[in-house]
Amino acid sequence: MKYAVCIDVPRLEDGIRFYRDALGFVETARPVEGMVVLRRDDAEIGLLEKAEGTQPVAGSDDVRRYARHWTPVHIDFYIEDFAAVLDDVMKAGATCERTFDGGEHPPAAFCADPFGNGFCLIGKKPNA
């Protein structure tokens, strides 16, 4: 089985810029208009350009919002250099809502991309 996570963004080029500059993803394909596939190592994400205010599914009373929003699904990025990557995501426009200095557990940062989508950075466990 192969999988990819797809993320809605209001402007495709802004999404590409963030995930490239913040996390080192590179563009590998544009399978259809308004979609790009990005890859880093064995991780693949799709970005879908969807206008703010549009319905996410037919018949829904909800609309897309790109302010910070909660969803029960988010991406965890497991990274080698926690401090450097956290700095990179912040410079690229993310917000960091909370950090967890893991002690005996890996450090973690609870973040949101510039489009309101939550994600976590998970560092290496001490002495690992």
HELIX and SHEET records of a PDB file:
HELIX    1   1 LEU A   12  LEU A   23  1                                  12    
HELIX    2   2 PHE A   82  LYS A   91  1                                  10    
SHEET    1   A 4 VAL A   5  VAL A   9  0                                        
SHEET    2   A 4 ALA A  43  GLU A  49  1                                        
SHEET    3   A 4 MET A  35  ARG A  40 -1                                        
SHEET    4   A 4 VAL A  26  ALA A  29 -1                                        
SHEET    1   B 4 ILE A  75  TYR A  78  0                                        
SHEET    2   B 4 GLY A 118  ILE A 122  1                                        
SHEET    3   B 4 ALA A 108  ALA A 112 -1                                        
SHEET    4   B 4 THR A  95  PHE A 100 -1                                        
END                                                                             
